[in-house]
Amino acid sequence: MMKKTIKVLTLCLLVAFLTSCQTKEEKVINKLNALAERVESKADSFTDSQWENIYNEFESLQAQTKDCDFTAEQLKEVAKAEAELTAAIAKQKAKEVGNDIKDAINEGKEVLNGIFDGIKEGLGGDEAAEKAE
């Protein structure tokens, strides 16, 4: 019974040791995947400050990939995670540009409405002045 317990305990320790010893490459891939998953699931709720943190974290992870010696399969995983992150960031930037364009159009409408109102007042004022003569 004692030998069996020691074998099971040894096996458990070995499994725990092996799973805790991720390579640098595996850690970077896991961080990229976690970031991509977080961005995909919560992108619409991030504040500007949170987006800034996402950009910084992504840049840091990209820098870390340069110090790694990935296998071909790992390179595919890195490329997939980076593509997902890049797409999510581009989508967010497109939304920001779209909102900026909407704001500019609305401001332009307000300016034009002000100009037209001024012209109408000017024309109405001129007509009243001509009738008085």
C-alpha positions in Angstrom: 0.0 0.0 0.0 2.8 2.4 0.9 4.6 1.7 -2.4 1.5 2.5 -4.4 1.0 5.7 -2.5 4.5 6.8 -3.1 4.2 5.9 -6.8 1.0 8.0 -7.1 2.5 10.9 -5.2 5.6 10.8 -7.3 3.5 10.7 -10.5 1.4 13.7 -9.3 4.6 15.7 -8.5 6.0 14.8 -11.9 2.9 15.9 -13.7 2.7 19.1 -11.6 6.4 19.8 -12.4 6.1 19.2 -16.1 3.0 21.4 -16.4 4.5 24.2 -14.5 7.6 24.3 -16.6 6.2 26.0 -19.7 8.8 27.2 -22.1 9.2 30.9 -22.8 7.5 30.3 -26.1 4.5 28.6 -24.6 4.1 31.4 -22.0 4.1 34.1 -24.8 1.6 32.1 -26.8 -0.7 31.7 -23.8 -0.5 35.4 -23.0 -1.3 36.3 -26.6 -4.2 33.9 -26.7 -5.5 35.2 -23.4 -5.3 38.8 -24.6 -7.0 38.0 -27.9 -9.8 36.2 -26.0 -10.2 39.1 -23.6 -10.3 41.7 -26.4 -12.8 39.7 -28.5 -15.1 39.1 -25.6 -15.0 42.7 -24.1 -13.9 45.0 -26.9 -17.1 47.0 -26.9 -16.9 47.8 -23.2 -13.3 48.9 -23.0 -12.6 52.5 -22.1 -9.9 54.6 -23.9 -7.6 53.9 -20.9 -8.2 50.2 -21.2 -7.5 50.2 -24.9 -4.2 52.0 -24.2 -3.3 49.2 -21.9 -4.3 46.6 -24.5 -2.0 48.3 -27.1 0.9 48.4 -24.6 0.4 44.8 -23.6 0.2 43.7 -27.3 3.4 45.6 -28.2 5.1 44.1 -25.2 4.1 40.6 -26.2 5.2 41.2 -29.8 8.6 42.3 -28.5 8.8 39.1 -26.4 8.1 37.0 -29.5 11.3 38.3 -31.0 13.3 36.6 -28.2 11.6 33.2 -28.8 12.5 30.2 -30.9 9.1 29.0 -32.0 8.4 25.8 -33.8 6.4 25.9 -37.0 3.2 25.0 -35.2 3.9 27.6 -32.5 4.4 30.2 -35.2 1.0 29.4 -36.6 -0.5 30.0 -33.1 1.3 33.3 -32.7 0.2 34.4 -36.2 -3.4 33.5 -35.4 -3.5 35.3 -32.1 -1.7 38.4 -33.5 -4.2 38.4 -36.5 -7.2 38.3 -34.1 -5.7 41.1 -32.0 -4.9 43.2 -35.0 -8.4 42.7 -36.4 -10.0 43.7 -33.1 -7.8 46.8 -32.7 -8.5 47.8 -36.4 -12.2 47.3 -35.8 -12.0 49.6 -32.7 -10.1 52.2 -34.6 -12.6 52.1 -37.5 -15.4 52.7 -34.9 -13.4 55.7 -33.5 -12.9 57.1 -37.0 -16.6 56.5 -37.8 -17.6 58.4 -34.7 -15.2 61.2 -35.5 -16.8 61.5 -39.0 -20.3 61.5 -37.5 -19.3 64.2 -35.1 -17.7 66.3 -37.9 -20.8 65.9 -40.0 -23.1 67.0 -37.1 -20.9 70.0 -36.4 -21.0 70.9 -40.1 -24.7 70.6 -40.1 -24.9 73.0 -37.2 -22.6 75.5 -38.8 -24.6 75.3 -42.1 -27.9 75.7 -40.2 -26.4 78.8 -38.5 -25.3 80.2 -41.8 -28.7 79.6 -43.4 -30.5 81.1 -40.4 -28.3 84.1 -40.7 -29.0 84.4 -44.4 -32.8 84.1 -43.8 -32.7 86.7 -41.1 -30.7 89.0 -43.4 -33.1 88.5 -46.3 -36.1 89.0 -44.1 -34.5 92.1 -42.7 -33.8 93.5 -46.2 -37.3 92.8 -47.3 -38.7 94.7 -44.3 -36.3 97.6 -45.0 -37.4 97.7 -48.7 -41.1 97.8 -47.8 -40.4 100.7 -45.4 -38.9 102.8 -48.2 
